[in-house]
Amino acid sequence: MKYSDLAEKTVAELTAMLKEKKTELFTLKIKKQMMQLQNTSEVKVARKDIAKKSIDERCCIIVVESIDEAINLMNEIAPEHLEVMTQNPFELLPKIKHAGAIFLGENTPEPIGDYIAGPNHTLPTGGTAKFYSPLGVENFMKKSSIIAFSRKGINEIGEECALIANTEGLTAHEQSVRVRVSKEEIF
């Protein structure tokens, strides 16, 4: 099942679906523990109502049978933030293909990346990490493509280019290539 299919399901639907697969879902237990944490003197949550609503409506913890299954699921979800807290998180890094920001190890919480470590807080959301990267300096740099062909180069692939241009119905493009294609080297 794709993440987009999961995202449209309610917590109750996810629970039923996961029970069918004999996978445990600890959502209610975790929600209760998180609410208890919010009410202790040790942890203060300034935006408690927003956090509670988010936990109630969007929280879901899925227990998988293997680390590979977890990685496959995360690559499908393509999260904005991904915290990897295993004994050897760097060993898993080559397998992680789609995440906006990856936080490795138990000493690397999300705010470190958001505010201090150097990257920024503008990350791809909603699964878009599959095809887009975090905002970076390169997004503000102007680039130009520079293309230069030799006579030999245009002769080798010019006909293919002319055929593509013709297929698109761009006959002026086609002709601009054909007039340059020659069987002889000029220089």
N, C-alpha and C positions, 0 to 999 in steps of 0.2 A: 504494500500500500504506500502511496506517495504522501509526503508531508501535506501537500495541499488538501488531500482527502482527510487527513487527520485534523487539520486546522479547522475544518468545518464542523467537526463533531463536538458534542458537549462532553463534559467530564463523565456524565452518566453513560453516554454511548461508548466512550473510550473504555470505561471500566468494564462494561458488558463485553466489548470486543476482546479485551485483554484476558478476561476470565475464560472466554471460549478457547483462547490459545494457551491457557494454563500458565499465564505470566502474571506475576503479582503486581498489583498497583497499590501503592501506599499513600495515595493522595490524601485521604482523610486523616490518617495518622500524622503525616507531615504537616498538613494544614494546622492541626491542633497544636503540634509542637511549635510551629512558627508563631501562632497566636500567643502561646504561653511565653515564648521568648520576648514578644513585643510588650508583654505586661510585666516583665521583670525589671528590676532596677538596673541590671547590667546592660540591657539593650534598650535604647530609646529610638523609636521610629517617629520622626517628625510628621510624616505624611501617612499616619496609621490607616486612615480610611481608604486612601488610594491603594496602599499596600495590601490591605485586607481584601478589597474588591479584586485586585489583580490575582491574589492567591485563590480566592473563591472561584473566580471565573476562568482563569487561565493556567492555574498550577496543575501540573501532571508529572509524576515521577514514574518512569517505566523501568522496571528491572529486567535486564536482558540476561541471556545465558552465557554470553562470552564477550570479551573485550572487542573482538572483531565485529560482533553483531552491534555493539554500541557504536563503533566507528562507522559502520555502514549506515546506521540510523542517523547519526549526526551529519554524515555527508549528504544524506537525503534531505534532512531538515535545513541544512546550511544556516546555522544560527548566527545571529549578530555577534554574540559573545559565547565562547566555549571555554570552560575551565576544565583542565585535565589534571585530576588529582589521583595519580597512580604512583606506585613506587618508582617507576622509571618513565616519566611522561615524555622525555625526549625520544625514546624508542618508538613511540606511537606517532610522533609528528609526521614522518613521511607518509603515513596512511591517511592523514587528515587532509582532505582536498578542498572542502568548502566550509569556511567559517570566516566571519568578518575579522575577528580578533581571537587569538588563541592564547590562553593564559596557562602556563605550564607550572605544575607543582603547587603544593598546599600553601606556599608563601607568596603566591602571585594572585591576589584577588582582582577582580574586574576593575575597581577604581584606580589601581596602579597604572593600568594601561590607558584608562580614560583621561587621567589627569597628570601623571608624573613621568611615566617611562619613556615618552617620546612620541609614540603614535598619537592619534587624535581620537576624538569621541564621535567622529562622523563615519559610521560603519553601514554596510549594506544590511537592510532589514528584510523581514518577511521572506526569507529563503533566497534573496537575490545574491547572496554570497556565492551561489553556483556560477554566476556569470559576471559579477562586478566586484571590484576591490574596494578597500577603504579609501576615503579621500586622502590624497597625499600631495606633496609638493608638485609632482609631475602633472597633476590636474590643472595647475595654474601656469604651466609652461607651454609656450607656443611651439609647435613642431611643424616641420614640412617634410614631405616625402621627396627624396631626390632620386631621380631615375636617369640613367645614362646607358645607351646601348651602342655597341660598336656596329660597324657594317656587318660583320660576321654574325653578331647577335640578332640583329633585325632580320637577316636572311634566314637564320635558323628557326625562328618562331613567328615571323611576320605573317605567314599564311594562316596560321592558327588564330592569331589575333584578328586578322581581317575577317575570317569566318565567323568568329564570335560577334564582331561588330555588325556584320551582315545579318546574322541570326537575330540580333536585337533590332534590326531595321535602321541602324545608324550608318547609312551608306557613305556619308562624308567621312566618318571615322574609318570605315573600311578603306576608302580611297586614300586617306592620309597615310595609311600603312602600306598599301600596295605600291604607291609611287616611290616608296623608299626601299622596297624589296628588289634586289638586283642579284643576278647570278654571279656577277663579277665583283671583285674587290676594287674599290676606287683608290684606296690608299695602300 
